[in-house]
Each structure stands twice: as C-alpha cells, then as structure tokens.
Amino acid sequence: MIESARVKSRDCSCESCVCQKPVDAKTGFEVSDEFERFNQKYDMFNRAVWDDTVRSERSQKFFESYFTDLAEFRKVEGFQHRDYALRNAAWYIADFTADLLEISGDRKEGFLDTYTMFREGATRKIEGSAEENTAELKRAGKFLGADAIGVCDYDERWVYTHNYSRQKLTDKPMDLPEGLSSVVVIVNEMHHQTIKTVPSALSGAATGQGYSRDIIAVLSITQYIRNLGYRAVASLNDTALSIPLAVQAGLGQYGRHGLLITPEFGPRVRIAKVFTDLPLNANEPIDFGVTETCNICRRCSVACPVKAIPFDEPAFINDNISHIKGVRKWTIDAKKCFKFWANQGTDCSICIRVCPYNKDFRVAFNRLLRWMLSNRWRRLALWLDSKLKYGQRRTAGWWWRQPSA
Amino acid sequence: MIESARVKSRDCSCESCVCQKPVDAKTGFEVSDEFERFNQKYDMFNRAVWDDTVRSERSQKFFESYFTDLAEFRKVEGFQHRDYALRNAAWYIADFTADLLEISGDRKEGFLDTYTMFREGATRKIEGSAEENTAELKRAGKFLGADAIGVCDYDERWVYTHNYSRQKLTDKPMDLPEGLSSVVVIVNEMHHQTIKTVPSALSGAATGQGYSRDIIAVLSITQYIRNLGYRAVASLNDTALSIPLAVQAGLGQYGRHGLLITPEFGPRVRIAKVFTDLPLNANEPIDFGVTETCNICRRCSVACPVKAIPFDEPAFINDNISHIKGVRKWTIDAKKCFKFWANQGTDCSICIRVCPYNKDFRVAFNRLLRWMLSNRWRRLALWLDSKLKYGQRRTAGWWWRQPSA
C-alpha cells in the first residue's frame, strides 16, 4: 500500500495530474515519481504501422485478413472459410464505426479517436442529485446493453498524452474537452463457448462480437447523457487506458495477464467508457481475492505459447516504449504477444481461456469455486479447476456442430 | 384452408407472382384473386408526410419528439425528461443508420430502403450443401445477436411494389436484385419490464432498443453471408412486409392485433430479414394454437383505447389504401392507431402488454400457461392470465426505482 498523500511528480509530462492518488491504495496500482502518461503512438497496433521492429509481412497479412476478400482461408479446423466469415462479421460494427470518418476526417473512431456521431442532446439539463443521476444512469446503462456498469472520478493519469493518426503517421494532440469530472465505465461479456476454441479465427469472433455489443451500449449511453442535457464523450480503445479506469470504477481487479478480471465474467470482457460532466457518485474499487489468486496461479504464464506473461512479482518496467512508466504491476511483453497474433493470422485469447476466473457464473458450482478463490480454499479451487479441465481447448468443429436451438 | 394450386391472378400488378401458394395452407393467410402487392407510399408513416387526412400538428410534434432538443417533457410519470432521454437513446442505432445517407443518397435505410453499408465479401463461394449452410447460418445468426432465426423461400407477394422517398415525396421503384431465392428472418425480443409501463415514452425505449438489437444482428448476419461469397440484402421495415415472411419462416403465428406471436417472446419482438442467394433449406410454418386463442380472446381489441383492433373474424379489407388487398386476416385500423400515437407523443404497445402470450417464458409456470393455450385448457389459461393480472400496467416510476443489480 502506498501513502495516500497527493504528490505532484517531478518529471511528470502533464500539467495538472498528480502521480499518486488515494484510490491507488484500493486498486493496488503503485505509482512512482517516474510516472509518465502514455502516448498511443507506442501501442503495438500503431507500432506495426511505423516501427520496422514490429511491422512485417506477417503483421500486414494479419491486418488484411480482417477484410474477407483479402483473407487466406486454411484447411485446418478453426481457420476455415466459415471461421473467418464469422469473425469478420462479428467485427462488423466496430469496423463500420471506425471506418466512417477514416478517410474524410482522419479519425479511426473507437480505436484512435473518440466517437462523434451523435444527435443533438437536450437544450436544458435534467434536475437531479448525483445520487439520483447515478442510480438512473446505471439502470439506463444496463437497459441500453451494458453487462456491467460503474463510475469513477476523472483521472488524467490514464488518459493518453496523444492519439495517433495512421493517415499522417504521427501522433496528434488529445482532443478530450476540459471539465469532464466523471468516467462511466462499462463492460460487456465476450462469448464463452467460442473462447474455448482459442487459438482459432473462430475465437476472434468473440472479440469482435464483444466489441460490437460494447460499442452499441457505449454509444447509446453517451446519447442518453447528452439527452439529459450534459456533455458526454464515448471512447473504446482510444484516448485512455480502460483497465485502470474500470478497476477504479469498481468493475473488477487487475490480473497477472494484464487483463481486467470481473466477478461476473472473469477476464472474458470488453471495456468502454464515457467521459462526462453529469454529476455522478463514484463507485469504490472491489476486492474479491484476485491479487492473491494471481500471486500463486500462473496458469496464463505457463499456457502462453510465447511466454509473454510474467511469472514474477509485479514490477516497474520503465525501459520499454510500449509499457507505461512508473506503475508497478504485472506487465505482459506486448511485442511477443502481438508477434504471435501476426504469425497465426488472428488474435489470441489463450490467457483468457485458461484463467480460473473464466467461467459461466450463472452455474452455482462455478459461483462456489469463485467464492473459494476469495479465501483459504483458494488452492483447492485451483486444483479442482485443473482436475475438471475447465481451461481445456475445444475444437472449432465442436462449436459449429452443436445445434443452434 | 385454401386450394394449394398455384393460380396466377387476373388483376395482380406484378409480372411474376402467383397470388396463391401452397404455404398459405400452413400459415392461415387466405389470398384471393383480388390480391395486390403493397406500395409503401400508403403506410401510415409515409401518409403522415403526404396525406392531409393523416398529417397534423400533433403528428409533426410526434416525429419531432424523437429529436431530444425538440421534445417537450411533461410532469406526468412516464413522459418526463428521463423517459424521453432513454427512449431517444434507445433509438440511437436505428436513427443513426437511417440518417447516414438520407441527405446525400435519398435513402432512409432500414425504414424506406435496404441497408447498403457493407464491406466486400469473399471472392469465392463457400463449399457446402444447403443443409450445412442452413445449420451454420442459424448458429452464426444466434451468435451475431438474433434471438430467433428462420428461413423461408423468397415470396414476391410480400415485397413492396415501391419504396417511398420522403425527400422527393413520391414513390420510387423497388431496387431488390433478381435471383435472391431465400429470406432469412430474425426476431429480437423487446424489453419485458418497460413494455409493462405502456402507454409511456419509457415503453417507447423498448421499441427503440428492440430495433437497435435487431439492426446489429441483421447487419452482421448479412456481412456473414457476404463473407461466405454470396449476395445478401439486409432489410428492416423497408422493402417487404416482415410478418408474413416471419410466419412462413416458422418463427411464429399471426395474432388478432396484427402482430407476429412467437413461442419464445410472444408478440414482444422486432423483425428483420435478409434476402440472399446462399443455398438454404426453408423452415416449416409452426402452429402452437395462436389462431384458436385469438378467436376467443379479444383482450387487445378491448384494451385498445381507440378500438383499432377488430373484434370480428378475419376479413378481406379491399377498400382502404393502407391495407393490403386480397388477404383475409385480422386487420387493425392503422389510421386510428397512428392518431393515438401522435396524440400522446410516443408509440403505443398496449396490445402487446395485454396479450396473453406476452410473458417471460423462462419462468416454468408461464411455459405451463403457454402449453394450456395450445389445447383444451385454453379458456382456463385465459382466466388465470386475467386473475393473475399479467397484462396490468405498471408505472414508469416503478421501473426506474428498481435496483439496477
């Protein structure tokens, strides 16, 4: 646990942020004075555009495979015509919204820029207390398609210093307006059964479908807040790191594989967020034992084919441009991870598949295992998870053959 | 039951259709030689644009209320700022996709025109039998967001003769390509709890949300078929009558209130469809006793505030421009119905709320009632439905006050 005093960093590149905040004591992120906000130019997807140590013929083919007319189907199960057809259809909404202004406005919305396609909101503000607003927002948010929803205070530390333009091959200033005091964070579940088939192009359909559901929800919630007369900016992977905001909004804890682990869906989620000035009350971060489980589990570190997930303790990684500086945490090797994606021609979620929190918690026995993972029965729960072969891979054909009922 | 002989009508305005088909014996639609295909110019939403007997100051205000900055919020529960904010946010996807090409292309996609925003599909066709294609399409369709999915053969009788241009205030030729042999029909559930609050602007959120979910699914399924190398045209309320196609695709039966009644969700659904040349096997129409229930029930006819739903037997209505000619069926008075919407400033679903098939069939007791409605226990089931006050109205405040869990 770190001191909860608010300390202005020496070297911090931003004007207004403080590098350490009281909430860190509850989220488990230790932030040092070396902290620097992240520039999206350095994420692996953008490095695959401008950095010759990442870009390759395979990485180009990887991106092209999302355009079905350019994809190369294989004979091996999980990478056939039907698998790519479904994966790329599942990505439809994310691609469509991202492509709308890519040429005309140099915006790849949801991935490099916030979303802008909204109607005029109300000309007057709704009358309501922060408590009423928060309760109604959560009710509306679930109605509009969020599987879970939380609120945290705006925290500039997790906002990128720059977005990136793939047209101009350079970073560009962040355009998030001033004065947005809260962040509404939502998660949507990724499809459980197709994730069981990872690695496969079919399991990539779960990624696309998770994004599509997330996007619909976050766009609709943003329009809802605008309809209440307040400002709201919708964001997916652009603009800010989603995971620390989700943890601060009480939606889950941070796992060894670098993913958010939620009580409802484990790590099998996609995250989106809305920056807003609607008066809202923040959630408290939650603790259901994830850190202690990850401390002894390492199932993801072992299963990762390229050993991109650390076996060690959380650490500061201050010498890698793709990693945020000055935050002590488990950090995956993004370069190794992405190279595996490029080589196999689709994204990988093996770390999600094998995670002991990747279960269907509508099943009572799985809720029992989750409870055991939160207390002294943890090791027994992990042993049972292994014995019962929860993380085992299924074939794509197994999924396609099931009746659709 | 009508003769199953294929008879070319005397007066039919189309070149190729036959007015009676064998499938009619299974769907219960009796088609006469007076049959004429419908021109979308004559539906109530388009008549509210060009027909002075429908257009009024109230109808203008009704349409404007979907633009939140023009909406007039009231103090009465269900019509307050939050209710309109949620309703109009729930319509976000439908509005956004409809508006994209309205100015530049004179297309209101999903309502007056088919959808066109797709990526290139595969350059080669998938190899598969009609049986394999059908099984995989249904599996993919549910994955991509359809709550239920069926297939029928292309039937030109239900395709409009013309779409309508609200820009040019005139009808325009139908642009559906030739040679699309099958129709994939999907339904998505509308939200059960908010429908209980009808009449209210809040219940209109269920309409918008049902459309939004339907649109995501139908666009993604269309992209999936294109990714298989075949042609696919996505349609919502434009281009063809959805209900007879849904009935022919085995998704449900036709009810007294003029709506599709499905076994899974009763009448609480939105329908969309994809015209395609992917080789597919059609479903058989289903019969779970709806016609016999509607024959004796009349709950919707009684509850309708403007008595727009018939109390009588199915009939031919050949003297009203808003009704299809030459089909014997229950037909609602669309003018009375729409006038009520315009007067209250939002759409109405009272007939859905009070329908004895409007239940949550995940509950075992409700499945028992549905079974009773299919056999000699029908009258007892209707009596129980009434005694247990299933169709009763709840207040919008009741819905907003519930915890969001």
Interface residues (C-beta under 8 A of the other chain):
Chain A: F67 T68 D69 A71 H81 R82 Y84 A85 L86 N88 A89 A90 Y92 I93 D95 F96 M117 R119 E120 G121 A122 T123 I126 E127 A135 E136 K138 R139 A140 G141 K142 F143 L144 G145 I149 H191 T194 A205 Q209 S212 R213 I216 L219 S220 I221 Q223 Y224 R226 N227 L228 W399 W400 Q402 P403 S404
Chain B: F67 T68 D69 A71 H81 R82 Y84 A85 L86 N88 A89 A90 Y92 I93 D95 F96 M117 R119 E120 G121 A122 T123 I126 E127 G128 A135 E136 K138 R139 A140 G141 K142 F143 L144 G145 I149 H191 T194 A205 Q209 S212 R213 I216 L219 S220 I221 Q223 Y224 R226 N227 L228 W399 W400 Q402 S404 A405
